[in-house]
């Protein structure tokens, strides 16, 4: 199974949507709390190539993007193969 990391913050509906997708798929993931101004948020920005919003999703170290990117990848059938490792 692939390693999934999600940078999130409180009261973020897009974060909740991304988390919910992985929960529905039964995929374990690491939720990294990254509120604005935190060291974790800075790390997410660096890892994502400058994206400042959350969530930011990584699968096996590969940047997937935010919630909309994740949902589009799933709709195209590209998410499950990445999750399989």
Secondary structure, DSSP 8 states (H G I E B T S, - for coil): ---EEEEE-TT-HHHHHHHHHHHHHT---EEEE--TTSHHHHHHHHHTTS--SS-EEEETTEEEESHHHHHHHHHTT-HHHHHH-
